[in-house]
């Protein structure tokens, strides 16, 4: 199952006898992108790390295109095969396993899948890029348990503490409403995967960003508040200074 997307209407259709995913711009797309940009910029200022907002428009289309997907493939970051793209519509291959949040909710290979998501995030950071919108729903799971990354529009070349913290914080915020034992397992496996690629410290703002973003992501508020106090020791084996 594919999650609800703020910017696009997503449908599963058939093309030349094969299932495909069709993403069409919503009429409210521009407003939602403006809202996201504003929130991103405001949070960066409040945390003392002013950061330029994610690029939208033509740059977002380029991020979803063939060239960027090829570049990500060379970095070891798989993406769904792109079938066609225009200014308002994108068609890509259908990934049968659905999104990563759903896989977690069904208890499917939690540690393996979370490790892969962390490793893919680390590979991107090592190359000097960030996803910005790195929630678990933006990862898809193939039937062979391979995790692939979709929804690439907000990617940008950036290596700041804030932007890297946003990637980690947004992923953890998107899974913070699971019960504590599962959230803790996902967090640790994600950290292990990240550290397998980024052989260095964690960007220290991620905990603050995780907790701030959780307020907009979580459906289980009680679990969210419990998990806000879960801090993995893996993240503190080596801290990043200011």
C-alpha positions as CSV (number, residue, x, y, z in Angstrom):
1,X,0.0,0.0,0.0
2,X,1.2,3.5,-0.9
3,X,0.8,6.2,1.7
4,X,-1.1,9.5,1.3
5,X,1.1,12.2,-0.2
6,X,0.6,15.9,0.4
7,X,1.9,17.0,-3.0
8,X,0.6,14.3,-5.3
9,X,-2.4,12.0,-5.9
10,X,-1.0,8.4,-6.1
11,X,-2.7,5.6,-7.9
12,X,-1.9,2.1,-8.9
13,X,-2.7,1.6,-12.6
14,X,-2.0,-0.8,-15.5
15,X,0.2,0.2,-18.4
16,X,1.1,-2.2,-21.2
17,X,-0.1,-5.1,-19.1
18,X,2.0,-4.1,-16.0
19,X,1.2,-2.4,-12.8
20,X,2.6,1.0,-12.4
21,X,2.5,3.8,-9.9
22,X,1.1,7.1,-11.2
23,X,1.8,10.3,-9.3
24,X,-0.1,13.4,-10.4
25,X,0.2,16.9,-8.8
26,X,-2.6,17.9,-6.5
27,X,-4.2,21.3,-6.9
28,X,-2.8,22.2,-3.5
29,X,0.7,21.1,-4.3
30,X,2.2,24.7,-4.4
31,X,0.6,25.6,-1.0
32,X,1.9,22.4,0.7
33,X,5.4,23.0,-0.7
34,X,5.3,26.6,0.5
35,X,4.2,25.4,3.9
36,X,7.0,22.8,4.1
37,X,9.6,25.3,3.0
38,X,8.5,27.9,5.5
39,X,8.5,25.4,8.4
40,X,12.0,24.1,7.4
41,X,13.4,27.6,7.3
42,X,11.8,28.7,10.5
43,X,13.0,25.6,12.4
44,X,16.6,26.1,11.2
45,X,16.5,29.7,12.4
46,X,15.0,28.8,15.8
47,X,17.8,26.2,16.3
48,X,20.5,28.7,15.4
49,X,21.4,27.0,12.1
50,X,19.8,29.1,9.3
51,X,19.5,26.9,6.3
52,X,18.3,27.5,2.7
53,X,15.0,25.8,2.1
54,X,14.5,22.7,-0.2
55,X,14.3,23.6,-3.9
56,X,11.0,23.0,-5.6
57,X,9.7,23.5,-9.2
58,X,12.1,22.5,-11.9
59,X,14.8,21.3,-9.5
60,X,12.3,18.9,-7.9
61,X,11.4,17.5,-11.3
62,X,15.1,17.1,-12.1
63,X,15.6,15.2,-8.8
64,X,12.9,12.7,-9.9
65,X,14.4,12.3,-13.4
66,X,16.5,9.6,-15.1
67,X,19.9,11.3,-14.5
68,X,19.5,11.6,-10.7
69,X,18.2,8.1,-10.4
70,X,21.2,6.9,-12.3
71,X,23.5,8.9,-10.0
72,X,21.8,7.4,-6.9
73,X,22.2,3.9,-8.4
74,X,25.9,4.5,-8.7
75,X,26.0,5.4,-5.0
76,X,24.3,2.2,-4.1
77,X,20.9,3.8,-3.5
78,X,18.2,1.9,-5.5
79,X,15.1,3.7,-6.7
80,X,12.0,2.5,-8.6
81,X,12.4,2.4,-12.4
82,X,11.2,5.6,-13.9
83,X,8.8,5.0,-16.9
84,X,7.9,8.6,-17.7
85,X,8.0,12.1,-16.2
86,X,6.4,15.5,-17.0
87,X,5.9,18.7,-15.2
88,X,2.7,17.4,-13.6
89,X,2.9,13.6,-13.7
90,X,5.3,10.8,-12.9
91,X,5.0,7.1,-13.7
92,X,7.3,4.6,-12.1
93,X,7.4,0.9,-11.5
94,X,5.1,-0.6,-8.9
95,X,7.0,-2.0,-5.9
96,X,4.9,-4.9,-4.6
97,X,5.9,-4.7,-0.9
98,X,4.5,-1.2,-0.2
99,X,6.1,1.4,2.0
100,X,8.6,0.8,4.9
101,X,6.2,2.1,7.6
102,X,3.6,-0.5,6.6
103,X,6.3,-3.2,6.6
104,X,7.3,-2.2,10.2
105,X,3.6,-2.2,11.3
106,X,3.3,-5.8,10.0
107,X,6.6,-6.8,11.7
108,X,8.4,-7.8,8.5
109,X,12.2,-8.1,8.9
110,X,12.3,-5.0,11.1
111,X,16.0,-5.0,11.9
112,X,17.1,-5.7,8.3
113,X,14.8,-3.1,6.8
114,X,15.7,-0.4,9.3
115,X,19.4,-1.1,8.8
116,X,19.0,-0.7,5.1
117,X,17.2,2.7,5.5
118,X,20.0,3.9,7.7
119,X,22.7,2.7,5.3
120,X,21.0,4.4,2.4
121,X,20.8,7.6,4.4
122,X,24.5,7.3,5.2
123,X,25.5,6.7,1.6
124,X,23.7,9.8,0.5
125,X,25.3,11.9,3.3
126,X,28.7,10.5,2.4
127,X,28.2,11.8,-1.1
128,X,27.3,15.3,0.2
129,X,23.5,15.1,-0.4
130,X,20.5,15.0,1.9
131,X,16.9,13.8,1.3
132,X,15.3,16.4,3.7
133,X,12.0,14.5,3.7
134,X,13.3,11.2,4.9
135,X,10.3,9.6,6.5
136,X,9.9,5.9,6.4
137,X,6.9,6.2,4.0
138,X,9.4,7.4,1.4
139,X,11.1,4.0,1.3
140,X,9.5,1.0,-0.5
141,X,10.2,-2.7,0.2
142,X,10.6,-5.2,-2.6
143,X,9.4,-8.8,-2.2
144,X,13.0,-9.8,-1.6
145,X,13.2,-7.4,1.3
146,X,15.4,-4.9,-0.6
147,X,14.7,-1.3,0.4
148,X,14.4,1.3,-2.3
149,X,14.0,5.1,-2.0
150,X,11.2,7.0,-3.7
151,X,9.9,10.6,-3.7
152,X,13.2,12.3,-4.4
153,X,11.9,15.8,-5.1
154,X,13.3,17.6,-2.0
155,X,16.8,16.2,-2.3
156,X,19.6,18.7,-2.4
157,X,23.4,18.9,-2.3
158,X,24.0,20.1,1.2
159,X,26.3,18.9,4.0
160,X,25.2,21.1,7.0
161,X,24.6,19.8,10.5
162,X,21.0,20.9,10.3
163,X,20.2,19.2,7.0
164,X,21.8,15.9,8.0
165,X,20.0,16.1,11.4
166,X,16.7,16.7,9.5
167,X,17.2,13.4,7.6
168,X,17.8,11.4,10.7
169,X,15.1,13.2,12.8
170,X,12.4,12.9,10.1
171,X,13.0,9.2,9.8
172,X,12.8,8.6,13.5
173,X,9.8,10.9,13.9
174,X,7.9,8.9,11.3
175,X,8.2,5.7,13.3
176,X,8.0,7.1,16.8
177,X,4.4,6.1,17.3
178,X,5.3,2.3,17.4
179,X,5.5,0.7,20.8
180,X,8.8,1.4,22.7
181,X,10.3,-2.1,22.2
182,X,9.8,-1.8,18.4
183,X,10.8,1.8,18.1
184,X,14.0,1.1,20.1
185,X,14.8,-1.8,17.7
186,X,14.1,0.3,14.6
187,X,16.2,3.2,16.0
188,X,19.2,1.1,16.8
189,X,19.2,-0.8,13.5
190,X,18.8,2.5,11.6
191,X,21.8,3.9,13.6
192,X,23.8,0.8,12.9
193,X,23.1,1.1,9.2
194,X,24.0,4.7,9.1
195,X,27.3,4.2,11.0
196,X,28.2,1.4,8.6
197,X,28.5,4.1,5.9
198,X,29.3,7.3,7.8
199,X,32.3,6.3,9.9
200,X,31.9,9.3,12.2
201,X,29.7,11.1,14.7
202,X,26.0,11.8,14.4
203,X,24.7,15.3,13.6
204,X,23.6,16.3,17.1
205,X,20.4,18.2,16.3
206,X,18.5,15.1,15.3
207,X,16.9,14.5,18.7
208,X,15.4,18.0,18.9
209,X,14.2,17.7,15.3
210,X,12.8,14.2,15.9
211,X,10.7,15.5,18.8
212,X,9.5,18.6,17.0
213,X,8.5,16.6,13.8
214,X,6.9,13.9,15.8
215,X,4.1,16.2,16.7
216,X,3.1,16.3,13.1
217,X,3.8,12.6,12.2
218,X,2.6,10.5,15.1
219,X,-0.9,8.9,15.2
220,X,-0.3,7.2,18.6
221,X,0.4,10.2,20.9
222,X,0.9,8.1,24.0
223,X,3.6,6.0,22.3
224,X,5.1,9.1,20.8
225,X,5.6,10.7,24.2
226,X,7.1,7.6,25.7
227,X,9.5,7.2,22.8
228,X,10.7,10.8,23.0
229,X,12.7,9.7,26.0
230,X,14.3,6.8,24.2
231,X,17.9,7.8,23.3
232,X,20.1,5.1,21.8
233,X,23.6,4.8,23.2
234,X,24.8,4.1,19.7
235,X,24.2,7.7,18.8
236,X,26.4,8.8,21.6
237,X,29.4,6.6,21.1
238,X,30.9,9.7,19.3
239,X,29.3,13.1,19.4
240,X,29.7,15.9,17.0
241,X,30.8,19.2,18.4
242,X,29.2,22.5,17.7
